[in-house]
Amino acid sequence: MTPHEIATTFSKVLNRPVRAEVVPHETWKRLFESQGVKNPGPRIRMLDGFNEGWIDFEGASIKGSTEIETVLRKLVDQQSN
C-alpha cells in the first residue's frame, strides 16, 4: 500500500480528512526532539537506511489476509474504549 492509500483508509475510518505528507529531512531532528526523543540521531540513521535501501528486512515480504481498514478500525475502537 502507498502512503496515500493508507491516509485514505484512515480518513474513512476516522470520518475526517487525513493526508500523507513528505516531512523534509532537515526538520526531522527538531520534530523528533519535540516528540520527546533525547537523541534522534540513531532514529534518523535508521530511517535513512530504509529510505536509501542499505537497511532491509531479510527474506521475502509477508502479505497478510486482513484488510488494512479492518486493522485500523480495531485500533481506533481500542483507543475509544
C-alpha positions, -999 to +999 in steps of 0.1 A: +000+000+000+011+035-007+011+062+020-017+079+001-038+047+002-032+044+040-042+080+045-074+075+025-082+045+047-075+065+079-099+092+065-126+066+060-121+051+095-119+084+113-145+102+093-122+132+088-096+143+063-062+127+066-034+132+041+001+118+037+028+145+036+065+144+030+084+156+061+116+173+049+148+156+062+162+188+076+132+191+100+135+155+114+159+163+143+137+192+156+105+172+151+118+141+169+131+163+198+097+180+200+082+144+204+105+138+234+133+119+217+165+130+235+190+116+209+173+115+175+205+106+156+200+068+157+164+071+146+174+094+117+201+069+106+176+040+107+151+059+086+179+070+062+189+033+059+154+022+049+149+052+025+183+046+009+180+008+008+210-002+029+187-015+057+162-041+046+142-068+061+156-103+055+136-127+034+105-122+013+078-098+023+049-114+040+014-104+030-014-108+054-050-116+046-065-089+068-076-057+051-060-025+064-094-010+071-102-039+094-069-034+113-073+004+116-109+002+128-099-023+155-071+001+166-094+031+166-120+012+185-095+001+212-084+037+217-121+047+221-127+023+249 
